[in-house]
Amino acid sequence: MFKKLFGVLLLGVLAIVGLPAQAVELNYGYDVSYPQGTRISTLPIPGPFTVVGVNGGKAFYPNNYLGALLDWAGPAAELYLNTGNPGPVVRAWEKTPRLQAWPSGTTAVSDIGIRSCDTLNPDSQDCAYIYGYQAAADSYAKAQSAFAAKGWSNLTARTWWLDVETVNSWRGLDNKGKFFADQGLSQTAAQMRNVEYIKGSVYYLKRVAQVQTVGIYSTTYQWGLITGGDVADFSDLPSWHAIGSGPTAETRAKTLCLDQPGFTGGQKTRVQYVDSTLNLDVNVPCTLVKADVAPAYLGTKSVRVKRSMTLKLSLKTVRGVPVAGKEVMVTFAGQTRKLVTGATGSVTAKIKAPKYRGKYKVSLSFTGTDILNPAVAKATVKVYR
C-alpha cells in the first residue's frame, strides 16, 4: 500500500509522502519467453531472479527457445505457463489450431474427488477443470524435458506462475476482451468455468507435481474480467502484477507494490513494467520497495494539564486503512511509551504531566516494516497550568 502514517499527540500527524527517487536496478528481475529467443545474446546479465516462459504464447504450445533461455537464466530460474479456457467449441478468431482436444470423456483428480468430462455435456465446470489440469501437466512435462536435457534437477524447487491474461481465449470474453453470451452462458457462469480451469492448473502443480510455490500473473482488471475478481479460491497464492510501459512505469510499479494485497487476495510479491531502453520486462520485488517519509507535527502548540496528559497515535495508509499490530514509540518530557496499534490502527496512553510549565519536546517514532522506512516526528509543546 502507498502508505500514510500519522501519529497524533492531541491531533499530531506523522505523514508519509513520496517514494524512493533512485531505482535499485541490480535488485530487479527479468522475465523472458519465446519473443526474446532470437536475441538472447543481447539480453542483460540476469538479475537476482528470472522467470522463463515454458510455452509459445498459448497453452500446450512449446517455446522452441526454452533450452537456450534457461541457459541464460540459470538453473534457479522460475517458470511461467500460458493459460486459457476456450471451451469445447472452436472460436472463429482462433488463428492457430488447438494442440489439445477438449477433454470429453476424460477424468482428473481434485480436492473433491474425481472430476469427469461427460461426452454428452462437454461444456461443464468439470471439463474446464480438466482442461486446466491437462494444460499444467503439459507445461510441466515440457519443462521437465528441458531440465533433463541439461542434467538439472529439482524442477519443483522454484515458483511456477500461471499467466492469466485476456490475450488468450477465456469463456465469456471475445478476442477484444469484451463479454458476450458465449454458447448461451451468463457472464457469471462463464467466469465460474474459468475459475475451474485455473483450479485445475493449480491442483496439478501443487498436489501432483508438488512444486514449491504456485503464483498467478495478471492485472487486477484482467483478473476481474476472467474470474469475476475471485479472491476466495486463490487467496493463498501470491500475485505478480503488470503495469505496462511509459516514462513513469517504474515509479508506478513501485507505487503498486505498496498497495497490498494482490488481485488474488494473497501477497503481492512483484510488479512488472516494460523497460523501453532494454525492450524487456523488468520486475520490481515488492520487498525492496519502501516509502520515504517526511514527518510533520500538525497538532496543538500548547496544552493545559493537571496531573496527566493523553497521548494519541494512529497508523493508517494513505487510503485510510488502519494498520494494526504495529509498534510505535512515543517520548515526551523524559518519558517513553512503547505502544502497539489496535484493530483500528490507534493507541491511547495517559502519561504523567510535567511538573513545571514550559516547552517540552515530543517524539513519535516508527521503526518501519518491509514496505515502510523508519519515521520520526519531532515537535515542541508548550505546557502551562
Secondary structure, 3 states (H helix, E strand, C coil): CCCCCCCCCCCCCCCCCCCCCCCCHHHCEEEECHHHHHHHHHCCCCCCCEEEECECCCCCCECCCHHHHHHHHCCCCEEEEECCCCCCCCCCCCCCCCCCCCCCCCEEEECCEEEECCCCCCCCHHHHHHHHHHHHHHHHHHHHHHHHHHCCCCCCCCEEEEECCCCCCCCCECCCCCECCHHHCCHHHHHHHHHHHHHHHHHHHHHHCCCCEEEEEECHHHHHHHHCCCCCCCCCCCEEEEEECCCCHHHHHHHHHCCCCCCCCCCEEEEEEEECCCCEEEEEEHHHCCECCCCCCCCCCEEECCCEEEEEEECECCCCCECCCCEEEEEECCEEEEEECCCCCEEEEEEECCCCCEEEEEEEEECCECCECCEEEEEEEEEEC
